[in-house]
């Protein structure tokens, strides 16, 4: 069945096309009785506006801002690459993307950048969430002023942001914990968790999820205090080396963030049997680790899909549309040595 057009609306309402267009775009100058007739016709016909065509006719350009972490962090480098790739692809949709990079996992620079933003500067903002009161306050200010905020990878200010795009990090942590438990079936073990930062909600939720499964009755697993490494390889190398020297009986390692080049170097020099290791994100670093059996499982959050989904939601929000609460949910992939995708078939992190 043919979709109703604005001309159909005008015909049913008994007004001109120009009048129907003025009502649809809230430009005023139309008698109240005509406004009511047009609105009634829209409802009766089930007319839905073609927002893309409307934007093209008005020559509207969407202005989106991405605040992304930078630093020696392979995942965030590829995240930026994905945003830049989408920026080129979306030009035909009149979407202009600005990228500003800030130090990774450091709340103060992000809070300062948000403070300088005005709600009218951009149509929508996407950022990798860090949870602090100052950042939450700025997200609330921008949202209240009319700039929707989308959190990406890690959530923040859940009551004020418009959408979260990413995996369920609690479930990801529970999945990692379940894999480690399966690897310890019939034997006891000692597990070493490694976290980037407690201010990163995604890391915190992964840790809580893993702990919940590893600490279940009869698991027989001793969970060591988490190492906090700020996603920096040099911190990872020192902290993990010291922890393994103090606890040579570690049988499982779960790393929730980045800096894993250093961890893989350490694992390569450990005598057999090595610990069972679960990491996040398939990269040119973690892939060889899987292939060499230094790593046992990788939980990948598919960053290219995350960025594409975020942009779809940002455009919908800029158009004033309501989006479902779970619209940004990403289903992760679990990779073992045996089911690795062909290199390049899925965007990997450098």
DRENNU-130519 format. One record per residue (C-alpha): x, y, z; residue number from 1. Coordinates in nm, 3 decimals, padded with zeros to 5 digits. Layout:
[r [X,Y,Z],NUM]
...
***
This chain:
[r [00.000,00.000,00.000],1]
[r [00.130,00.345,-00.094],2]
[r [00.246,00.559,00.196],3]
[r [00.040,00.878,00.242],4]
[r [00.209,01.200,00.135],5]
[r [00.177,01.555,00.259],6]
[r [-00.037,01.630,-00.048],7]
[r [-00.279,01.359,00.070],8]
[r [-00.288,01.528,00.411],9]
[r [-00.357,01.868,00.252],10]
[r [-00.633,01.721,00.034],11]
[r [-00.809,01.553,00.329],12]
[r [-00.778,01.864,00.543],13]
[r [-00.910,02.089,00.266],14]
[r [-00.608,02.319,00.276],15]
[r [-00.322,02.401,00.040],16]
[r [00.001,02.206,00.036],17]
[r [00.184,02.517,00.163],18]
[r [-00.055,02.542,00.460],19]
[r [-00.007,02.175,00.546],20]
[r [00.370,02.223,00.524],21]
[r [00.356,02.526,00.756],22]
[r [00.162,02.325,01.014],23]
[r [00.398,02.028,00.986],24]
[r [00.704,02.249,01.037],25]
[r [00.540,02.467,01.307],26]
[r [00.611,02.789,01.119],27]
[r [00.296,02.965,01.240],28]
[r [00.065,03.198,01.049],29]
[r [-00.209,02.935,01.009],30]
[r [-00.562,02.966,01.152],31]
[r [-00.629,02.737,01.447],32]
[r [-00.916,02.557,01.271],33]
[r [-00.684,02.475,00.978],34]
[r [-00.414,02.353,01.218],35]
[r [-00.665,02.118,01.380],36]
[r [-00.783,01.986,01.040],37]
[r [-00.425,01.920,00.927],38]
[r [-00.337,01.742,01.251],39]
[r [-00.655,01.535,01.228],40]
[r [-00.571,01.436,00.869],41]
[r [-00.215,01.340,00.969],42]
[r [-00.353,01.112,01.240],43]
[r [-00.627,00.964,01.021],44]
[r [-00.391,00.885,00.733],45]
[r [-00.105,00.767,00.954],46]
[r [00.125,01.012,00.777],47]
[r [00.492,00.985,00.874],48]
[r [00.735,01.251,00.771],49]
[r [01.032,01.158,00.552],50]
[r [01.288,01.331,00.770],51]
[r [01.577,01.279,00.530],52]
[r [01.386,01.438,00.242],53]
[r [01.280,01.723,00.470],54]
[r [01.641,01.783,00.571],55]
[r [01.754,01.784,00.210],56]
[r [01.482,02.030,00.112],57]
[r [01.588,02.265,00.394],58]
[r [01.959,02.196,00.324],59]
[r [01.997,02.100,00.689],60]
[r [02.332,01.962,00.806],61]
[r [02.355,01.763,01.128],62]
[r [02.641,01.872,01.354],63]
[r [02.762,01.588,01.579],64]
[r [03.050,01.588,01.828],65]
[r [03.245,01.283,01.946],66]
[r [03.464,01.317,02.255],67]
[r [03.704,01.023,02.236],68]
[r [03.992,00.911,02.457],69]
[r [04.344,00.913,02.320],70]
[r [04.669,00.762,02.440],71]
[r [04.847,00.428,02.422],72]
[r [04.519,00.241,02.401],73]
[r [04.461,00.020,02.097],74]
[r [04.085,-00.003,02.136],75]
[r [04.029,00.372,02.146],76]
[r [04.254,00.420,01.843],77]
[r [04.033,00.190,01.640],78]
[r [03.722,00.355,01.782],79]
[r [03.847,00.685,01.642],80]
[r [03.921,00.515,01.308],81]
[r [03.563,00.384,01.300],82]
[r [03.422,00.732,01.364],83]
[r [03.640,00.881,01.089],84]
[r [03.531,00.609,00.846],85]
[r [03.164,00.675,00.926],86]
[r [03.222,01.049,00.886],87]
[r [03.316,00.991,00.523],88]
[r [03.028,00.749,00.464],89]
[r [02.764,00.977,00.617],90]
[r [02.841,01.291,00.420],91]
[r [02.563,01.200,00.177],92]
[r [02.320,01.218,00.470],93]
[r [02.444,01.572,00.548],94]
[r [02.605,01.460,00.872],95]
[r [02.916,01.652,00.978],96]
[r [03.120,01.495,01.259],97]
[r [03.370,01.674,01.481],98]
[r [03.615,01.460,01.681],99]
[r [03.797,01.589,01.986],100]
[r [04.041,01.358,02.163],101]
[r [04.111,01.374,02.536],102]
[r [04.341,01.176,02.769],103]
[r [04.200,00.827,02.832],104]
[r [04.039,00.747,03.167],105]
[r [04.109,01.097,03.306],106]
[r [03.790,01.263,03.435],107]
[r [03.920,01.622,03.467],108]
[r [03.992,01.691,03.095],109]
[r [03.655,01.544,02.997],110]
[r [03.471,01.752,03.258],111]
[r [03.655,02.066,03.142],112]
[r [03.566,02.001,02.777],113]
[r [03.200,01.948,02.866],114]
[r [03.198,02.269,03.069],115]
[r [03.309,02.468,02.764],116]
[r [03.032,02.327,02.545],117]
[r [02.706,02.517,02.489],118]
[r [02.387,02.322,02.412],119]
[r [02.350,02.510,02.082],120]
[r [02.700,02.413,01.960],121]
[r [02.600,02.069,01.828],122]
[r [02.286,01.871,01.748],123]
[r [02.407,01.571,01.950],124]
[r [02.711,01.464,02.153],125]
[r [02.866,01.117,02.191],126]
[r [03.125,01.040,02.455],127]
[r [03.289,00.745,02.626],128]
[r [03.141,00.765,02.974],129]
[r [03.341,00.825,03.289],130]
[r [03.139,00.838,03.610],131]
[r [03.210,01.138,03.832],132]
[r [02.969,01.394,03.981],133]
[r [03.123,01.674,03.773],134]
[r [03.080,01.489,03.443],135]
[r [02.726,01.387,03.533],136]
[r [02.641,01.750,03.613],137]
[r [02.764,01.869,03.272],138]
[r [02.576,01.595,03.086],139]
[r [02.260,01.700,03.272],140]
[r [02.321,02.066,03.181],141]
[r [02.370,01.995,02.812],142]
[r [02.070,01.762,02.794],143]
[r [01.848,02.015,02.971],144]
[r [01.961,02.279,02.721],145]
[r [01.855,02.068,02.425],146]
[r [02.173,01.880,02.326],147]
[r [02.106,01.503,02.351],148]
[r [02.401,01.307,02.490],149]
[r [02.484,00.949,02.387],150]
[r [02.725,00.749,02.599],151]
[r [02.941,00.503,02.408],152]
[r [03.131,00.194,02.537],153]
[r [03.087,00.301,02.901],154]
[r [02.776,00.460,03.051],155]
[r [02.743,00.770,03.269],156]
[r [02.464,00.994,03.399],157]
[r [02.202,00.735,03.307],158]
[r [01.913,00.958,03.417],159]
[r [02.017,01.243,03.184],160]
[r [02.183,01.091,02.879],161]
[r [01.955,01.003,02.589],162]
[r [02.101,00.661,02.503],163]
[r [02.381,00.420,02.586],164]
[r [02.547,00.230,02.300],165]
[r [02.754,-00.071,02.393],166]
[r [02.750,-00.418,02.539],167]
[r [02.595,-00.509,02.873],168]
[r [02.918,-00.501,03.068],169]
[r [02.778,-00.682,03.370],170]
[r [02.677,-00.972,03.144],171]
[r [03.019,-00.960,02.976],172]
[r [03.185,-00.990,03.317],173]
[r [02.960,-01.278,03.414],174]
[r [03.046,-01.447,03.083],175]
[r [03.417,-01.411,03.154],176]
[r [03.362,-01.550,03.504],177]
[r [03.169,-01.846,03.363],178]
[r [03.446,-01.927,03.115],179]
[r [03.702,-01.920,03.395],180]
[r [03.484,-02.144,03.612],181]
[r [03.442,-02.395,03.332],182]
[r [03.819,-02.402,03.288],183]
[r [03.852,-02.485,03.659],184]
[r [03.597,-02.766,03.663],185]
[r [03.704,-03.023,03.919],186]
[r [03.991,-02.818,04.060],187]
[r [04.051,-02.520,04.282],188]
[r [04.216,-02.203,04.161],189]
[r [04.330,-01.849,04.227],190]
[r [04.204,-01.571,03.998],191]
[r [04.375,-01.237,03.925],192]
[r [04.139,-00.958,03.805],193]
[r [04.290,-00.658,03.622],194]
[r [04.092,-00.335,03.586],195]
[r [04.172,-00.009,03.408],196]
[r [03.999,00.235,03.644],197]
[r [03.710,00.234,03.887],198]
[r [03.576,00.558,03.734],199]
[r [03.514,00.362,03.411],200]
[r [03.169,00.217,03.465],201]
[r [03.221,-00.053,03.201],202]
[r [03.528,-00.184,03.386],203]
[r [03.349,-00.171,03.721],204]
[r [03.046,-00.357,03.590],205]
[r [03.264,-00.625,03.430],206]
[r [03.445,-00.674,03.759],207]
[r [03.121,-00.700,03.958],208]
[r [02.975,-00.946,03.705],209]
[r [03.283,-01.169,03.710],210]
[r [03.305,-01.164,04.088],211]
[r [02.940,-01.266,04.121],212]
[r [03.001,-01.583,03.917],213]
[r [03.347,-01.666,04.052],214]
[r [03.230,-01.631,04.412],215]
[r [02.931,-01.863,04.377],216]
[r [02.909,-02.149,04.625],217]
[r [03.126,-02.452,04.549],218]
[r [03.326,-02.265,04.283],219]
[r [03.642,-02.329,04.482],220]
[r [03.807,-02.014,04.348],221]
[r [04.008,-01.759,04.544],222]
[r [03.972,-01.407,04.395],223]
[r [04.271,-01.180,04.447],224]
[r [04.231,-00.801,04.490],225]
[r [04.204,-00.634,04.147],226]
[r [04.508,-00.468,03.995],227]
[r [04.432,-00.111,03.876],228]
[r [04.655,-00.038,03.575],229]
[r [04.497,00.273,03.410],230]
[r [04.502,00.083,03.075],231]
[r [04.875,00.161,03.048],232]
[r [05.112,-00.120,02.937],233]
[r [05.400,-00.004,03.156],234]
[r [05.176,-00.004,03.466],235]
[r [05.034,-00.342,03.361],236]
[r [05.381,-00.494,03.323],237]
[r [05.501,-00.384,03.665],238]
[r [05.179,-00.468,03.849],239]
[r [05.122,-00.810,03.694],240]
[r [05.487,-00.914,03.729],241]
[r [05.477,-00.824,04.098],242]
[r [05.141,-00.999,04.153],243]
[r [05.256,-01.321,03.985],244]
[r [05.584,-01.319,04.177],245]
[r [05.385,-01.293,04.499],246]
[r [05.117,-01.542,04.384],247]
[r [05.286,-01.800,04.159],248]
[r [04.982,-02.026,04.199],249]
[r [04.752,-01.798,03.993],250]
[r [04.543,-02.019,03.762],251]
[r [04.317,-01.760,03.597],252]
[r [04.347,-01.398,03.478],253]
[r [04.068,-01.166,03.365],254]
[r [04.176,-00.833,03.214],255]
[r [03.884,-00.592,03.178],256]
[r [04.055,-00.311,02.990],257]
[r [04.362,-00.238,02.779],258]
[r [04.739,-00.244,02.815],259]
[r [04.736,-00.611,02.725],260]
[r [05.052,-00.605,02.514],261]
[r [05.243,-00.614,02.840],262]
[r [05.028,-00.896,02.979],263]
[r [05.087,-01.109,02.668],264]
[r [05.463,-01.052,02.693],265]
[r [05.452,-01.178,03.050],266]
[r [05.240,-01.480,02.959],267]
[r [05.484,-01.576,02.682],268]
[r [05.758,-01.625,02.941],269]
[r [05.557,-01.817,03.200],270]
[r [05.624,-02.189,03.234],271]
[r [05.347,-02.436,03.158],272]
[r [05.079,-02.474,03.270],273]
[r [04.991,-02.109,03.213],274]
[r [04.683,-01.942,03.371],275]
[r [04.351,-01.948,03.185],276]
[r [04.321,-01.594,03.042],277]
[r [04.016,-01.393,02.928],278]
[r [04.057,-01.048,02.771],279]
[r [03.838,-00.793,02.594],280]
[r [03.848,-00.685,02.227],281]
[r [03.994,-00.868,01.929],282]
[r [04.301,-00.677,01.808],283]
[r [04.623,-00.741,01.619],284]
[r [04.768,-00.782,01.970],285]
[r [04.512,-01.023,02.111],286]
[r [04.464,-01.226,01.791],287]
[r [04.823,-01.361,01.792],288]
[r [04.782,-01.425,02.164],289]
[r [04.484,-01.650,02.087],290]
[r [04.664,-01.818,01.798],291]
[r [04.965,-01.896,02.021],292]
[r [04.740,-02.021,02.304],293]
[r [04.867,-01.750,02.540],294]
[r [04.509,-01.620,02.565],295]
[r [04.210,-01.852,02.591],296]
[r [03.912,-01.628,02.512],297]
[r [03.839,-01.273,02.391],298]
[r [03.508,-01.092,02.442],299]
[r [03.478,-00.846,02.153],300]
[r [03.233,-00.553,02.155],301]
[r [03.242,-00.486,01.778],302]
[r [03.339,-00.116,01.773],303]
[r [03.242,-00.055,01.409],304]
[r [02.887,-00.166,01.491],305]
[r [02.886,00.052,01.803],306]
[r [02.980,00.365,01.609],307]
[r [02.729,00.298,01.329],308]
[r [02.451,00.237,01.584],309]
[r [02.546,00.550,01.779],310]
[r [02.520,00.765,01.466],311]
[r [02.181,00.621,01.375],312]
[r [02.053,00.705,01.723],313]
[r [02.212,01.050,01.721],314]
[r [02.031,01.138,01.398],315]
[r [01.701,01.010,01.538],316]
[r [01.751,01.217,01.855],317]
[r [01.840,01.527,01.655],318]
[r [01.514,01.479,01.464],319]
[r [01.324,01.472,01.793],320]
[r [01.229,01.106,01.771],321]
[r [01.174,00.876,02.067],322]
[r [01.407,00.577,02.076],323]
[r [01.356,00.247,02.262],324]
[r [01.555,00.205,02.585],325]
[r [01.752,-00.090,02.443],326]
[r [01.815,00.056,02.097],327]
[r [02.189,00.083,02.160],328]
[r [02.241,-00.269,02.295],329]
[r [02.530,-00.447,02.121],330]
[r [02.568,-00.824,02.132],331]
[r [02.937,-00.910,02.179],332]
[r [03.126,-01.190,02.007],333]
[r [03.327,-01.450,02.199],334]
[r [03.639,-01.562,02.017],335]
[r [03.851,-01.868,02.088],336]
[r [04.151,-01.994,01.893],337]
[r [03.917,-02.213,01.690],338]
[r [03.660,-01.958,01.568],339]
[r [03.865,-01.651,01.483],340]
[r [03.718,-01.454,01.191],341]
[r [03.922,-01.404,00.877],342]
[r [04.150,-01.101,00.925],343]
[r [03.969,-00.791,00.798],344]
[r [03.623,-00.951,00.800],345]
[r [03.546,-00.757,01.117],346]
[r [03.711,-00.430,01.219],347]
[r [03.989,-00.513,01.462],348]
[r [04.169,-00.285,01.700],349]
[r [04.529,-00.195,01.618],350]
***
